[in-house]
């Protein structure tokens, strides 16, 4: 066992957690801390100020000043574009992922990554509870098939 400061590497095992459960936990913590959350608003402008705070403006004209901005606006993130510019947009990797959960427990803790003999497809399985696991199947998808539907990007 290698030491990392006060933590042990063995304690850094990944855990599976359903996204909606994590969202509820985080949202409650934010509410309890009195932090304001803005839903359904599109960020239009941001500027870092000399005191390291951030001035933001939404498309509806709402303006705020904050010390922390967390963008959770998905793969077409306007927040990422405003903070980092167009050069940091996501790029299609040629892989599609199907994901879900199954009410079947995994006896082993951690991540399982089986691959096909052809190496064109692989899976990922990890527990999200005693009697539940998340599964993901990753497989190659032609860029031309994906770009035929503009909702894919």
Order of alpha helices (4+ residues) and beta strands (2+ residues): beta-beta-alpha-beta-beta-beta-alpha-beta-beta-beta-beta-alpha
